[in-house]
Amino acid sequence: MSDGTTTGQDEGTEHVDLLVIGAGSGNTLPHPDHHERRILVADDAPWFGGTCLNVGCIPTKMLVHVADLLRDARDGERLGLRDVTGRVDWRAVRDRVFGRIDEISTSGEEYRRSGEPNIGLVRETVRFVDPRTVRSASGRTIEADRIVVAVGSRPRALPGAPFGAFDGRVHSTDTIMRIDELPRRIAIIGGGVSACEFAAMFSGFGVEVTQLVRSSLLRGYDTELTDRFTAVARDEWDVRTGVSDPEVTAHGDVLRVRAGDETVDVDLVLVAAGRVPNTDRLGSREIGLDHHDDGRLVVDAYQRVLAGGEVVPGLFALGDVDSPHQLKHVANEEARIVRQNLFADDADLVANTLAPVPHAVFTHPQIAVFGRTLDAARAEGLDAFEVVHEYGWTAWGWALEDTTSFVKLVVERGSGALVGAHIMGPDAAILVQPLVTAASLGHSVRGLARAQYWPHPAASEVVENALLRAEEEL
């Protein structure tokens, strides 16, 4: 058959060696070594290639970069720059981003549809009939020896602010980046990573931003980091905390967001209140697969899906549908694990043990973290301490006139093990990496700073000095 399938014993049932449900990181699983296997990739998203490529990591960071340039241009006056306009052509910015992304998405779909004779594409929703069989929305029944669930997640909807309401003026993170014109005013509902990134981005573009948050910004991160970030954010946009159950109504051209006693009038609303795994669209509960309380599939260390606490033979999962991290680099690592284990004997299975997991938040200022906070480390019984080093204590910090950025390390006293790092400031996502390397390889902080050169004057000196302070504490 042209899509690489064969008809099974039951009339109308197609049989394949491998079915991958989801075309994000799951789309990387077919490999040249599989050329003799019949494979189908099923995906029902409006765009091909997954969240990160189309509506997540990549387009947001391309827009964030431009917003950062605009902000730097405006802020340059305090460094002596004059007559910097910082005007933006939004459509040119948007079209540069999606002109590149859409081409990648379209060509990727076309290649997957016809690029390899043993691989076919099913561009519709599929639901489980049993752990080895799915049925598509058009009625195709597909039976597979192995199935990989990589259906990802989607933006969480709120009852009082339905996506697409009021002539499309209530947006999700999937739709907000393709608007034709920048609004003068926008309300952003949510306090997590995506909400903070979009708040900083739109603020950088000169939009009046009001961020409505139930509890605190970046809840669950280090308390000092969230406090410092909130203070900086409030200097740039309107942050209102303690806001719950928001409701949006239209008053002519104005959208009014009400939550308790709080009201704000805006032109557009962005709901960025987290994400939910797409298992409810898959029929995974109906066939008895195990789920976490938030809807994610339960997998073992080898990315095999469980039912009743037992491994379901031939069924794997990866990405947002099973991981608590909702990060592309985690999904990619899980895909590498699944690829190795798909056709392996039990004795050759590879466990997913890579840790720790770094998180980068491309807001303003940038944030990067991994591991435990001091409170979490002590709650686990570790004799831990923390040290803080300010960007402003380094020569590069002087160049930036930086008074808010810092590096914090959490260290176990006895071993000197680095159990957490929390950075807020320019290039945080880069600066965290040598610390991730040290923690991943089990290096003590003892001697780590002096075992290598650190370019002077460079931003990395703030990490060097934080390590030296930790060593002094030991």
C-alpha positions in Angstrom: 0.0 0.0 0.0 1.2 3.5 -0.7 1.2 4.5 3.0 3.3 1.5 4.1 0.4 -0.5 5.6 -1.0 -3.9 5.0 -4.4 -5.3 5.7 -4.6 -7.6 8.7 -6.7 -10.7 9.1 -9.9 -8.6 10.0 -11.2 -7.0 6.8 -10.6 -3.3 6.9 -7.9 -3.5 9.6 -4.5 -2.2 8.6 -1.4 -3.6 10.3 1.9 -1.8 10.9 5.0 -2.6 12.8 5.0 0.9 14.5 2.4 3.6 15.0 3.6 7.0 16.3 0.8 9.2 17.5 2.0 12.8 17.5 4.4 14.6 15.1 6.5 16.7 17.5 9.4 14.8 19.1 7.6 11.6 18.1 8.2 12.4 14.5 12.0 11.9 15.1 11.5 8.2 15.9 11.4 6.7 12.4 15.0 5.9 11.6 17.0 4.7 8.5 17.5 1.4 10.4 13.7 1.0 10.3 13.5 0.9 6.4 12.1 -2.7 6.4 9.4 -1.9 9.0 6.0 -0.5 8.1 5.4 2.7 10.0 2.5 5.2 10.4 2.7 8.7 12.0 -0.7 10.0 13.1 -1.2 13.7 13.9 -4.3 15.9 14.0 -2.8 19.3 14.9 -3.6 22.2 12.5 0.1 22.5 11.9 2.7 19.8 11.5 5.8 19.3 13.6 4.6 19.8 17.2 4.1 22.6 19.7 7.7 23.8 20.0 8.2 24.5 16.3 4.8 26.0 15.5 3.4 27.7 18.6 5.9 27.3 21.4 9.6 27.5 22.0 10.9 28.7 18.6 8.5 31.4 17.5 8.2 32.8 21.0 12.0 33.1 21.4 12.3 34.7 17.9 9.8 37.3 19.0 11.3 37.7 22.5 14.7 38.5 20.8 13.2 41.4 18.9 11.3 42.7 22.1 14.6 42.5 24.0 16.3 44.6 21.3 13.6 47.2 21.5 13.8 47.3 25.3 17.6 47.7 25.1 17.2 50.5 22.7 14.8 52.4 24.9 16.9 51.6 28.0 20.1 52.9 26.3 19.4 56.4 27.4 20.7 55.7 30.9 24.0 54.5 29.3 24.3 57.7 27.3 22.5 56.8 24.1 20.3 59.5 22.6 17.6 59.7 19.9 17.0 55.9 19.8 13.4 55.5 18.4 12.8 51.8 19.0 9.8 51.8 16.6 8.5 48.4 15.5 7.0 47.0 12.3 4.9 44.2 13.9 3.8 42.6 10.7 7.4 42.5 9.4 8.5 40.9 12.7 5.7 38.4 12.7 6.1 37.5 9.0 9.9 36.9 9.4 9.1 34.4 12.2 6.3 32.5 10.5 7.7 32.8 7.0 10.5 30.5 8.3 8.5 28.3 10.6 5.6 27.6 8.2 7.9 26.6 5.5 9.6 24.1 7.8 6.3 22.7 9.0 4.9 22.4 5.5 8.0 20.7 4.0 8.2 18.4 7.0 4.6 17.3 6.5 5.2 16.7 2.8 8.3 14.7 3.4 6.6 12.6 6.0 3.6 12.0 3.7 5.7 10.9 0.7 9.4 11.0 1.4 10.0 7.3 2.5 8.1 4.4 1.0 7.7 2.5 4.3 6.3 5.4 6.2 2.7 6.8 5.9 0.9 9.8 7.4 -2.5 9.9 9.0 -3.6 13.5 9.4 -6.6 13.0 11.7 -7.5 12.2 15.2 -7.0 8.6 16.4 -8.4 7.0 19.6 -7.5 3.7 21.3 -9.7 0.7 20.8 -7.3 -1.4 22.8 -3.5 -1.1 23.7 -2.6 -2.3 20.2 -5.3 -0.8 18.1 -6.6 2.7 17.2 -9.5 4.0 15.1 -9.3 7.2 13.2 -12.0 9.9 13.0 -12.7 8.7 9.4 -13.1 5.1 10.5 -9.7 3.6 9.7 -8.8 0.8 12.1 -5.0 0.5 12.6 -3.3 -2.3 14.5 0.3 -2.0 15.5 2.9 -4.2 17.1 4.3 -1.1 18.8 2.7 2.2 19.5 4.3 5.4 20.8 2.1 8.0 22.3 3.5 11.5 21.8 0.4 13.6 21.5 1.7 16.5 23.7 -0.5 19.0 25.5 -2.6 22.1 24.7 -3.4 25.4 26.4 -5.7 25.2 29.4 -9.1 26.8 28.8 -10.9 28.9 31.4 -14.7 29.0 31.5 -14.9 32.8 31.9 -12.5 33.5 29.0 -13.2 31.0 26.2 -10.7 30.9 23.4 -11.8 32.7 20.3 -14.6 34.6 22.0 -15.6 38.2 21.0 -14.6 37.9 17.4 -11.4 36.2 18.2 -10.1 38.7 20.7 -9.6 36.1 23.5 -6.4 34.2 22.5 -4.5 31.2 23.6 -0.8 30.9 23.3 -1.4 29.0 20.0 -3.0 32.0 18.3 -1.7 35.2 19.9 1.5 35.4 17.9 -0.2 35.6 14.5 -2.3 38.7 15.2 -2.3 41.3 12.5 -1.7 44.3 14.7 -0.2 44.9 18.1 -2.9 45.9 20.6 -2.5 49.1 22.6 -3.5 47.2 25.8 -3.5 43.5 26.6 -4.5 41.4 29.6 -2.6 38.3 30.3 -4.2 35.7 32.6 -1.7 33.5 34.3 1.5 33.7 36.2 3.5 30.7 34.9 6.4 30.5 32.4 4.4 31.2 29.2 2.4 34.1 30.8 5.6 35.8 32.0 7.3 35.4 28.7 4.4 36.9 26.8 4.1 39.7 29.4 7.7 40.7 28.9 7.5 40.3 25.1 4.4 42.5 24.7 5.8 45.0 27.2 9.0 45.1 25.1 7.0 45.9 22.0 5.4 48.8 23.8 2.0 47.3 24.6 0.4 48.2 27.9 0.3 44.9 29.7 -1.8 43.9 32.7 -0.9 40.4 34.1 -3.6 38.8 36.3 -2.3 36.1 38.6 -4.0 33.8 41.0 -1.2 33.6 43.5 2.3 34.7 42.6 4.5 34.9 39.5 6.5 31.8 38.7 5.0 29.9 41.7 7.2 27.0 42.8 10.5 28.7 41.9 13.0 29.9 44.5 11.2 32.5 46.7 13.9 35.1 46.5 14.0 34.7 42.7 10.2 35.1 42.4 10.2 38.1 44.7 13.0 39.8 42.8 11.5 39.0 39.4 8.1 40.3 40.5 9.7 43.6 41.6 11.4 44.0 38.3 8.2 43.0 36.4 6.1 45.5 38.3 8.5 48.3 37.1 7.7 47.3 33.5 4.1 46.2 33.4 1.0 46.0 35.7 1.1 42.8 37.8 -2.1 42.1 39.9 -1.9 39.1 42.2 -4.7 37.4 44.1 -6.9 37.3 41.1 -9.1 34.3 40.6 -11.9 33.1 38.3 -11.5 35.9 35.7 -14.5 36.7 33.4 -14.3 38.5 30.1 -17.1 40.6 28.7 -17.3 42.9 25.7 -18.3 46.6 25.8 -18.1 47.7 22.2 -14.4 47.6 21.1 -13.3 47.1 24.7 -12.9 43.8 26.5 -13.4 44.1 30.2 -11.7 41.5 32.5 -13.3 41.1 35.9 -12.0 38.9 38.7 -13.5 39.7 42.1 -13.1 43.4 42.7 -10.4 43.7 40.0 -11.3 45.0 36.5 -9.2 46.0 33.6 -10.2 47.3 30.1 -8.1 46.1 27.2 -8.1 45.4 23.5 -7.1 41.7 23.6 -6.9 39.0 26.2 -4.3 36.2 26.3 -5.2 33.2 28.5 -1.9 31.6 29.5 -3.0 29.5 32.4 -0.9 26.4 31.9 -1.3 23.3 29.7 -3.2 20.0 29.8 -2.0 16.7 28.3 -4.0 15.5 25.3 -4.8 12.1 26.8 -8.6 13.0 27.1 -8.7 13.0 23.3 -6.9 9.7 23.0 -9.3 7.3 24.8 -6.4 6.2 27.1 -8.5 6.0 30.2 -11.2 3.9 28.5 -8.7 1.2 27.8 -7.3 1.2 31.4 -4.0 2.9 31.1 -2.6 4.5 34.2 -2.7 8.3 34.6 -1.3 10.9 37.0 -3.9 13.2 38.7 -3.2 15.9 36.0 -4.0 13.5 33.1 -0.4 12.5 32.1 0.3 8.9 31.3 2.3 6.9 33.8 5.5 5.4 32.4 8.4 3.4 33.8 12.1 4.3 33.6 12.2 2.9 30.1 9.3 5.1 28.9 6.9 2.1 28.8 3.3 2.9 29.6 1.7 1.2 32.6 -1.8 -0.2 33.2 -2.7 -1.3 36.7 1.0 -0.7 37.6 2.2 -3.2 35.0 4.0 -2.6 31.7 1.8 -2.7 28.6 3.9 -4.6 26.1 4.8 -2.6 23.0 3.3 0.7 24.3 5.6 3.7 24.9 5.0 7.4 25.6 7.2 10.6 25.5 7.0 14.3 25.9 4.3 16.4 27.5 1.9 13.5 27.6 3.9 11.8 30.3 6.6 14.3 31.5 5.9 16.8 34.3 8.5 19.2 32.8 6.8 20.2 29.5 10.1 21.0 27.9 11.3 20.3 24.4 14.8 19.2 25.5 13.1 16.6 27.8 10.8 15.4 25.1 13.8 15.0 22.8 15.7 12.9 25.4 12.7 10.7 26.0 12.4 10.2 22.2 16.1 9.0 22.2 15.3 6.6 25.0 12.2 5.3 23.2 14.1 4.9 19.9 16.6 2.7 21.6 14.0 0.6 23.5 11.4 0.2 20.8 12.7 -3.0 19.3 15.2 -4.0 22.1 15.2 -7.1 24.2 14.5 -6.6 27.9 18.2 -7.1 28.7 19.1 -4.3 26.3 16.7 -1.7 27.5 18.1 1.8 28.4 16.7 3.7 31.4 15.9 7.4 31.3 18.3 8.6 34.1 19.5 11.9 32.7 19.3 14.6 35.3 19.1 17.3 36.5 16.6 19.1 34.2 17.3 22.8 33.5 14.5 25.3 33.0 14.9 28.5 31.1 12.3 31.3 31.2 12.8 33.8 28.4 11.1 36.7 30.1 12.7 40.0 31.2 15.0 39.5 33.0 15.8 36.0 31.8 15.7 33.2 34.4 17.3 29.7 34.4 17.1 27.1 37.2 17.7 23.5 37.9 17.5 21.3 41.0 16.2 22.1 44.5 15.7 25.3 46.4 17.3 25.5 49.8 14.0 24.7 51.6 13.3 21.7 49.4 16.9 20.4 50.0 16.5 20.7 53.7 13.0 19.1 53.6 14.7 16.1 52.0 17.1 15.9 54.9 20.1 17.4 53.2 22.5 19.6 55.2 22.5 22.3 52.6 23.3 26.0 52.3 23.0 28.7 49.7 25.2 31.5 48.4 24.3 34.5 46.2 26.4 36.5 43.9 25.2 39.6 42.2 25.9 40.5 38.6 26.6 44.0 39.8 29.7 42.7 41.7 31.4 41.8 38.4 32.9 44.0 35.7 30.3 42.9 33.2 27.7 43.9 35.6 29.2 47.3 35.7 29.0 47.5 31.9 25.3 46.6 32.1 24.6 48.9 35.1 22.8 45.9 36.5 21.4 46.2 40.0 18.9 43.3 40.1 20.5 40.2 38.6 22.1 37.4 40.6 23.2 33.8 40.7 22.2 31.6 43.7 23.8 28.1 44.3 22.4 25.5 46.7 25.1 23.2 47.9 25.2 20.1 50.2 27.7 20.9 52.9 29.4 17.5 53.4 29.9 16.4 49.8 30.0 19.9 48.2 27.5 18.6 45.7 25.7 21.2 43.7 22.0 20.4 44.3 20.4 23.5 42.7 21.1 26.7 40.9 18.8 29.7 40.4 19.8 32.6 38.1 18.0 35.8 37.1 19.6 38.1 34.6 20.9 38.5 31.1 22.0 35.2 29.4 20.8 33.1 32.4 20.0 30.3 30.1 23.7 30.2 29.0 25.2 30.8 32.4 23.4 27.9 34.0 24.9 25.3 31.6 28.4 24.9 33.3 26.5 24.4 36.6 24.3 21.8 35.0 27.4 20.1 33.6 29.0 20.0 37.1 25.8 18.6 38.7 25.2 16.0 36.0 28.7 14.7 36.3 28.6 14.7 40.1 31.4 17.2 40.6 31.8 18.9 43.9 32.0 22.7 43.9 35.4 22.3 45.6 38.1 23.3 43.1 35.6 23.8 40.3 36.2 27.5 39.9 40.0 27.3 40.0 40.2 24.2 37.8 39.6 26.2 34.7 40.0 29.7 33.2 37.0 32.1 33.1 37.2 34.9 30.5 37.5 38.3 31.9 35.5 40.5 31.8 32.6 38.2 30.9 29.2 37.4 32.3 30.5 33.9 33.3 32.5 35.5 36.0 29.4 35.8 38.1 29.2 32.0 38.1 32.9 31.7 38.9 32.5 34.0 41.9 29.4 32.2 43.1 31.4 28.9 43.1 34.2 30.6 45.0 31.8 31.9 47.6 30.3 28.4 48.0 33.8 26.9 48.4 34.5 29.5 51.2 31.3 28.4 52.9 32.5 24.8 52.8 
